[in-house]
Structure formats: structure tokens, C-alpha cells
Amino acid sequence: MVSKNQIKLIKSLDQKKARQQNGLFIVEGIKGISEFLKSDYILKNLFTTKSIFEAPTALTTEISEAELKKISGLKNPNTALAIFEIPKQKVSHEKGLIVALDAVRDPGNLGTIIRLCDWYGIKDLVCSINTVDCYNAKVVQATMGSLTRVNIQYLDLQEYLDTNKTVVFGTFLAGENIYTATLPEEGVIILGNEANGISEAIEAKVTRKITIPQFGTTKATESLNVANATAILLSEFRRRVY
């Protein structure tokens, strides 16, 4: 059974402020929870309608489907909800290819970008302070467990780029054609806000501007979705290496 205090805590974790104050976040569904249980993340509580997880009994509470619906943030809850501790932020590796986000606000986009980083072997994702929280429940859900394998760091992006010693790529409508440009194995790829792109302050730190050319005859589409753009860029960078 889920207590009133537990329900109150779970509901509060919808808010970034509460997540930061408690140092906790929510994971829902069999796939996501299983991935986090296999990782270094520390489990606080597990609420499940089925005994299918390898988790400490003391931290596991079997509940009914009706109770799961009360605490879930999903329209169609999937078997379980878990609370994990937010780990201390780790410093980036500063080697290899790094993705940096400048004020990306949509949870779905961030979740997809994290999955793409995992898929293409990007170990570090650097986020500006005003990028959406990676422990937002919608972001966590969209990552499908990839959050456990990508190191995410929130920081002052301008200061980070000032200390960066590798080439800094920025994605713009006008720039080098990504399909014909010479691309290195190391560097930082910056992707900007969904509506406004890369800010002027961050643009000033860019050393190479790149673009994904548009092939449509009308060229009526103003821009690509930031997650779609990330997929194309990482595919091109990795293709040159292998």
C-alpha cells in the first residue's frame, strides 16, 4: 500500500524544485526501471503491481493497479513506478565528441537526444543551465534507460566553451555542408533552442558553422526539429570515423 506521505512526495517530484530539494526523481515502466536497477543509480523506493524486478525487498512495495494509477504521471501506467536518487554531477571527459545544448526546452527532444548520444557512443552531453532538466519525468521516459549511460552536465555554457581546447561546431542555416565538410573525431557540437537556435553569446564561441542542406524544391520548411538534426549530425560525424 502507498501511504499518503509517499503519494505527496511522488506528486511533488513533478516539479524541478522538489526534485532538487529531495535529490530524487521518478522512473516509470518495466524497461526504464530495469535499466536503472542495472546501473549505478541508487534506488529509494519501488512500487510495482508484479514481482518481476531484482530489487531489495525492503525497498519494494507491491501495489494494486488502482494505486499505481493514483501515483503515475502516465495516461496508461505500465506495471511499476520507482524513485531513484539524483547522483552528484560528474565532470565531462573532455575528449572525443561532445554534444552541447543551448537552451533546449522540450522534454521529448532532450530525451531523444540522450538516446541518440547513447546510440552513437557520445559519452558526454553538456547542457546550458536553462536547458530542460534531464530528471524531468517526460525526459526520463523518452530516454528509455539511456540516461544511465550518458554523462550529463549542467553548467555555464559560455564559460565551458572558453576553456574548451577543441573545435566548436555550431549548427546554422548558413554554414559548411555537413555532407561534404571534413569532420574530426574530437570536438563540441552545439545545438540551439527549438525556436531561436543558438544564442548570440554562444555563437561568438563557435569556430566552425555547419548546416544540413535542404533539398526540398520549395524550401518552405524553416528548420529541422533539434532532435532530428542531432541524429543527422551524429550519423555524419560517426560515418567518417568507421
C-alpha positions in Angstrom: 0.0 0.0 0.0 1.2 3.5 -0.8 1.0 5.9 2.1 -0.4 9.5 1.9 3.1 10.9 2.5 4.6 8.7 -0.3 1.8 9.9 -2.7 2.5 13.5 -1.7 6.3 13.0 -2.3 5.8 11.3 -5.7 3.4 14.0 -6.9 5.8 16.7 -5.8 8.6 15.3 -7.9 6.8 16.5 -11.0 8.4 19.9 -10.1 12.1 20.6 -10.6 12.4 22.4 -7.3 11.1 19.4 -5.4 13.5 17.1 -7.3 16.4 19.3 -6.4 15.3 19.7 -2.7 14.8 16.0 -2.2 17.5 14.7 -4.5 15.1 12.3 -6.1 13.4 11.6 -9.4 10.8 9.2 -10.9 11.2 6.4 -13.4 8.1 4.5 -14.7 7.7 1.3 -16.7 9.4 -2.1 -16.8 12.1 -1.2 -19.4 13.2 2.1 -17.8 13.2 0.8 -14.2 15.1 -2.4 -15.2 17.8 -0.2 -16.9 18.2 2.0 -13.8 18.3 -1.0 -11.5 21.3 -2.4 -13.5 23.1 0.9 -13.3 24.9 2.8 -10.6 21.8 4.8 -9.7 20.6 4.2 -6.1 17.0 3.0 -5.6 14.9 4.7 -3.0 11.6 3.0 -3.4 9.9 0.7 -5.9 6.1 0.4 -6.3 5.0 -2.5 -8.5 1.9 -4.5 -9.4 4.1 -7.5 -10.3 7.1 -9.2 -8.6 9.4 -9.1 -11.6 12.2 -6.8 -10.6 15.6 -7.7 -9.0 15.4 -5.1 -6.2 15.8 -5.2 -2.4 12.7 -6.4 -0.7 12.9 -3.7 1.9 12.6 -1.1 -0.8 9.8 -2.8 -2.8 6.1 -2.3 -2.2 3.5 -4.4 -4.1 0.5 -2.3 -5.0 -2.7 -2.6 -7.0 -3.3 -1.2 -10.4 -5.7 1.3 -8.9 -2.9 2.6 -6.6 -0.5 2.7 -9.5 -2.9 5.0 -11.4 -3.0 7.3 -8.4 0.7 7.9 -8.3 1.6 7.6 -12.0 2.1 10.5 -14.3 1.2 8.4 -17.4 -2.2 8.1 -19.0 -1.6 4.3 -19.2 0.7 3.3 -16.3 3.0 0.4 -17.0 3.4 -2.1 -14.1 5.6 0.0 -11.8 7.0 3.3 -10.6 10.3 3.8 -8.9 12.1 6.6 -7.1 15.8 6.9 -7.6 18.4 9.3 -6.1 19.8 12.0 -8.3 23.6 11.4 -8.4 26.2 14.1 -8.0 27.1 15.8 -11.3 30.3 14.4 -12.9 32.8 16.4 -14.9 32.9 15.7 -18.6 35.6 13.5 -20.1 36.7 16.5 -22.3 37.9 14.0 -25.0 36.2 12.7 -28.1 33.0 14.1 -29.5 30.8 16.1 -27.1 27.2 17.4 -27.7 26.3 20.7 -26.1 22.8 22.1 -25.9 21.9 25.8 -25.7 18.5 26.2 -24.0 16.8 23.2 -25.4 13.4 23.3 -23.6 11.3 20.4 -24.8 11.5 17.2 -22.6 10.8 14.9 -25.6 13.6 16.5 -27.6 16.1 16.2 -24.7 15.1 12.6 -24.1 15.6 11.7 -27.7 18.9 13.5 -27.9 20.1 11.5 -24.8 19.1 8.2 -26.6 21.0 9.4 -29.7 24.1 10.1 -27.7 23.9 6.6 -26.3 23.4 5.1 -29.7 26.3 6.9 -31.3 28.7 6.4 -28.4 28.7 10.0 -27.2 29.8 9.8 -23.5 29.2 13.5 -22.6 26.2 15.7 -23.1 26.8 19.3 -21.9 23.7 21.4 -21.2 23.3 25.1 -20.5 21.6 26.0 -17.2 18.4 26.9 -19.0 18.1 23.6 -20.8 15.2 21.4 -19.5 16.1 19.2 -16.5 17.2 15.7 -17.6 15.4 14.2 -14.5 12.1 15.6 -15.7 9.8 12.6 -15.8 9.0 13.1 -19.5 12.7 13.3 -20.3 13.4 10.1 -18.3 10.6 8.3 -20.1 11.8 9.3 -23.5 15.4 8.1 -22.8 14.3 4.5 -22.3 17.2 3.9 -20.0 19.9 5.7 -22.0 20.1 8.3 -19.2 22.1 5.7 -17.3 24.8 5.6 -19.9 25.3 9.2 -20.9 27.1 11.7 -18.6 25.1 14.9 -18.4 26.5 18.1 -17.1 24.6 21.4 -16.5 26.9 24.4 -16.5 27.6 27.9 -17.7 27.9 27.1 -21.4 29.9 30.2 -22.2 32.5 29.5 -19.5 32.7 25.9 -20.6 33.4 26.9 -24.3 36.0 29.4 -23.1 38.0 26.6 -21.6 37.4 24.1 -24.4 40.6 23.3 -26.4 38.9 21.6 -29.4 37.0 22.8 -32.4 33.5 24.1 -31.6 30.8 23.3 -34.2 27.6 25.3 -34.4 24.5 24.4 -36.3 23.1 27.2 -38.5 21.1 27.6 -41.7 24.2 29.0 -43.4 27.5 27.1 -42.9 29.6 24.3 -44.3 27.6 21.5 -45.9 27.7 18.6 -43.3 27.8 16.1 -46.1 31.0 17.5 -47.7 32.8 19.0 -44.8 35.9 17.4 -43.3 34.9 16.3 -39.8 37.3 15.4 -36.9 36.9 12.7 -34.3 37.0 15.3 -31.5 35.1 18.5 -30.9 32.0 20.0 -29.5 28.7 20.1 -31.5 26.3 22.8 -30.3 22.6 22.6 -30.9 20.3 25.5 -30.1 16.9 26.3 -28.8 13.9 25.0 -30.7 12.5 28.4 -31.6 15.6 30.7 -31.6 18.5 28.5 -32.4 21.9 29.2 -30.9 22.1 32.4 -28.9 24.4 35.3 -30.0 26.6 34.8 -26.9 27.2 31.1 -27.7 27.5 31.8 -31.5 30.5 34.0 -30.7 32.3 30.9 -29.3 31.7 28.8 -32.5 34.8 28.2 -34.6 33.1 26.3 -37.4 29.5 26.8 -38.6 27.9 23.7 -40.2 24.5 23.2 -41.9 22.3 20.3 -43.0 21.3 21.3 -46.6 17.7 21.5 -47.6 16.7 19.5 -50.7 13.0 20.4 -51.0 12.2 22.4 -54.1 10.0 24.9 -52.3 12.3 25.3 -49.3 9.3 26.3 -47.3 10.4 24.5 -44.1 12.1 26.9 -41.8 14.1 24.4 -39.8 14.6 20.9 -38.6 13.5 19.6 -35.2 16.5 19.7 -33.0 16.4 16.0 -32.2 16.2 15.1 -35.9 19.1 17.5 -36.6 21.1 15.8 -33.8 20.6 12.4 -35.4 21.8 13.5 -38.8 24.8 15.3 -37.4 26.0 12.4 -35.2 25.4 10.0 -38.1 27.7 12.0 -40.3 30.4 12.5 -37.7 30.5 8.8 -36.9 30.3 7.7 -40.5 33.6 9.5 -41.3 35.4 7.5 -38.5 34.2 4.0 -39.4 
